[in-house]
Structure formats: structure tokens, C-alpha cells
Amino acid sequence: MTQLPTPGRALRVLREQSGLTAREVAERAGVSESYLSRVETGREDASPAWIGCVAAAISRALTEGAQPRKVAA
């Protein structure tokens, strides 16, 4: 059975494909870079609202012209 990625792992994949660093996303979302890192690696759980805030920051960055890039799986 295939295991679904955690929300944090999904954020990391989205962030990496967007070409943004953790620092850039944290600044755009107004969150701590260290907490973002812990959520992305599964060491912390985040609320759905927090996940949504970070995902929205990534989306805004793409809308504003950040260039998506391919990331090796």
C-alpha cells in the first residue's frame, strides 16, 4: 500500500519545485524558518491553518514570477 506524504513533506516538495528556499517561504508567510523546517521533515505537526498560510505564500510567489523548477524525486 502506498503511503501518502505528510502535509509537511508535501509543502517541502511544493516549495522545492517552486524554486524557493525555506527562508524565502518563511519570510513570505511570516513564520519561523526553523519551525517550517521541522514541519517539512516531520518533526513537528502544524495546524491546517498554518499549512494553508505557507501554501498560500508559495502560491503568491509563483504568481509574482518565481520560476518553478523540476526536482529529482
One Martini backbone bead per residue (centre of mass of N, CA, C, O) as a GRO file, in nm:
protein
   73
    1MET     BB    1   0.097   0.036   0.022
    2THR     BB    2   0.057   0.368  -0.024
    3GLN     BB    3   0.202   0.646   0.114
    4LEU     BB    4   0.122   0.941   0.217
    5PRO     BB    5   0.207   1.246   0.244
    6THR     BB    6   0.277   1.480   0.435
    7PRO     BB    7   0.215   1.804   0.463
    8GLY     BB    8   0.514   1.883   0.495
    9ARG     BB    9   0.623   1.730   0.249
   10ALA     BB   10   0.444   1.872   0.043
   11LEU     BB   11   0.560   2.152   0.093
   12ARG     BB   12   0.850   2.090   0.014
   13VAL     BB   13   0.796   2.012  -0.276
   14LEU     BB   14   0.662   2.276  -0.358
   15ARG     BB   15   0.899   2.459  -0.282
   16GLU     BB   16   1.116   2.327  -0.462
   17GLN     BB   17   0.954   2.362  -0.732
   18SER     BB   18   0.950   2.685  -0.699
   19GLY     BB   19   1.255   2.780  -0.603
   20LEU     BB   20   1.244   2.801  -0.293
   21THR     BB   21   1.332   2.884   0.009
   22ALA     BB   22   1.276   2.861   0.335
   23ARG     BB   23   1.325   3.158   0.393
   24GLU     BB   24   1.135   3.280   0.183
   25VAL     BB   25   0.875   3.147   0.284
   26ALA     BB   26   0.883   3.244   0.575
   27GLU     BB   27   0.874   3.545   0.508
   28ARG     BB   28   0.606   3.541   0.341
   29ALA     BB   29   0.440   3.393   0.591
   30GLY     BB   30   0.541   3.469   0.886
   31VAL     BB   31   0.756   3.246   0.971
   32SER     BB   32   0.953   3.011   1.095
   33GLU     BB   33   1.215   2.847   0.963
   34SER     BB   34   1.250   2.622   1.176
   35TYR     BB   35   0.956   2.527   1.175
   36LEU     BB   36   0.933   2.460   0.880
   37SER     BB   37   1.151   2.241   0.886
   38ARG     BB   38   1.010   2.056   1.097
   39VAL     BB   39   0.759   2.007   0.926
   40GLU     BB   40   0.893   1.897   0.664
   41THR     BB   41   1.039   1.652   0.848
   42GLY     BB   42   0.822   1.559   1.088
   43ARG     BB   43   0.886   1.692   1.388
   44GLU     BB   44   0.621   1.857   1.323
   45ASP     BB   45   0.300   1.980   1.379
   46ALA     BB   46   0.046   2.139   1.190
   47SER     BB   47  -0.190   2.335   1.117
   48PRO     BB   48  -0.405   2.394   0.869
   49ALA     BB   49  -0.365   2.702   0.871
   50TRP     BB   50  -0.058   2.700   0.845
   51ILE     BB   51  -0.038   2.542   0.584
   52GLY     BB   52  -0.208   2.747   0.419
   53CYS     BB   53  -0.019   2.989   0.454
   54VAL     BB   54   0.228   2.863   0.314
   55ALA     BB   55   0.094   2.785   0.046
   56ALA     BB   56   0.013   3.078  -0.025
   57ALA     BB   57   0.301   3.189  -0.041
   58ILE     BB   58   0.387   3.013  -0.276
   59SER     BB   59   0.169   3.099  -0.474
   60ARG     BB   60   0.241   3.400  -0.480
   61ALA     BB   61   0.527   3.365  -0.589
   62LEU     BB   62   0.438   3.247  -0.860
   63THR     BB   63   0.258   3.487  -0.945
   64GLU     BB   64   0.518   3.693  -0.917
   65GLY     BB   65   0.759   3.497  -1.080
   66ALA     BB   66   0.845   3.242  -0.993
   67GLN     BB   67   1.044   2.968  -1.097
   68PRO     BB   68   0.988   2.671  -1.175
   69ARG     BB   69   1.121   2.343  -1.083
   70LYS     BB   70   1.284   2.057  -1.113
   71VAL     BB   71   1.272   1.765  -0.900
   72ALA     BB   72   1.412   1.511  -0.773
   73ALA     BB   73   1.276   1.216  -0.626
   0.00000   0.00000   0.00000
